[in-house]
Amino acid sequence: MSNSQPRLLEIRKNVLKQNDVIARALRERFHAQGTFVVSLVSSPGTGKTAFLESTLRSLRQRFRVAALVGDLATDNDAARLARSQAPVKQITTGTLCHLEAAMVQNSLEGWDVGELDFLFIENVGNLVCPSSYDLGENLRLVLLSVTEGEDKPLKYPTIFNSADVAVITKMDLAAAVEFDEAAVMANIHAVRPGMQVFKVSAKTGAGMDGYLHFLAQRRAELRSVVAVQS
Amino acid sequence: MKAVSGMHELSIAMSIVQMAEEEATQRNVRVSAVHLKLGMLSGVVKEALLFSYGIACDGTLLQGSQLLIEEIPVEVFCDTCQGNRKLASMQWFACPDCGTATPMVVHGKELEVTALEIQ
């Protein structure tokens, strides 16, 4: 500080430090417990909830799974997800457009959900605000449905850059809406070269096996890292 | 207040104000401006943040202070050129010199208070 100009105080502080500190603590805690955490972001209406319900139904046959679901006002999504028989908890954000790590931390407190293999966090439907906030997840999925514009990745490069994997949903409607798959793939890879993309239909189940296998594999990889470290 | 409550820029503005207030109190100074580095890939919109900042300052020690934003362009690492390159477009993550596609972001995610102007 001594070499700073008079009246100008250099401080260098990350504005989201508080969130990042909590997210890091969450990630360490999940890591130690062997829980693989997956978050989902998308626009409203992409089919996050149907996709997650299908995911929970399938995975719970082999794994201990649970979900946290962020929503502005209602608990409709949590009620729908509960049909999968997996433990589900609602985070009502009020007017807040995104989830923050502290909300995840608070929701986990007092939630007697036991040891988990997978925890899913469904973010509020929004392609802008959630991108800045680390939730302590191991994998962030960005969802895009065939009924949305093929140029969506170009309009929201930030969220595609903050995510690890893209999932194209409602593939059963692809022909009906004349979905241009090549254009979407090109647009995703323009803003995020090399990004892995899964094409699924939660309704028919098409493509779900490959994606579920990928999740199980990623979890196993993380577990083997834990084993080596300990 | 209601019109902006759905923007995450307001909560970010409030964090900035809180951070600056803590420094001001600790050092017993008045803060007239806050310098911020804002990456183009931070997910924060400059105009919305400036608007929110005024609201967040209301009734605090930072009231009347300025937020000075330095926008940081997206810079990627090009494997072919073996160096950092500024993106020509946010819609095309490729080296502007040789065209090699690259997902390796080096700069552009910054959201950092770098300095305070004090009196």
Interface residues (C-beta under 8 A of the other chain):
Chain A: S4 R7 L8 L9 E10 I11 R12 K13 N14 V15 L16 Q18 T95 L96 C97 H98 V128 C129 S131 S132 Y133 L154 P157 T158 I159 N161 S162 H189 A190 V191 R192 P193 G194 M195
Chain B: S5 G6 M7 H8 S11 I12 S15 I16 M19 E23 R27 V29 L36 L41 S42 G43 V44 M90 Q91 W92 F93 A94 A101 T102 P103 V105 L111 E112 V113 T114 A115 L116 E117 I118 Q119
